[in-house]
Amino acid sequence: PESAPPPVAVAVKVFKTSILVFKDRDRYVQGEFRFRRGYSKASSRKMVAMWAEKEFRNLRRLHAAGLNVPRPLLQRQNVLLMTFFAQRAAAPTPAPAPAA
């Protein structure tokens, strides 16, 4: 019988969609092809989804070039799934609770 592949640790990165103030947005999107005609300052959800897509593409390029980066697995809207690696095994750490 065929043996099952070894389990792969994954990391999930969720980009916050509630960023209402981002002072340096213009510099961040400068030179980005998708923003060549400008961007809607009223649609932060779309902007965040594009950032997730941009990070996914960048990780894919870096991984393909042989750099030691997480291998991107999936990107949907503002969520990025990638392989997780660490120098030593550690228990997953939940994100800190937002300050009140």
PEKAWO-V267158 format. One line per field, one symbol per residue. phi: phi as a letter, one per 40 degrees, with the letter a starting at -180 (. if undefined). burial: + if it has 9 or more other ideal C-beta (glycine too) atoms within 8 Angstrom, else -. A space follows every 50 residues. Layout:
phi=???
burial=???
This chain:
phi=.ccccccbcbbbbbccccccbbcbddccccgcdcbcbgacccbccccccc cccccdcccccccccgccbdccbabbfbbbbacbbacacacdbccccccc
burial=---------++-+-+---------+---+-----+--------+--++++ ++++++--++-++------+-+--+--++++++-----------------
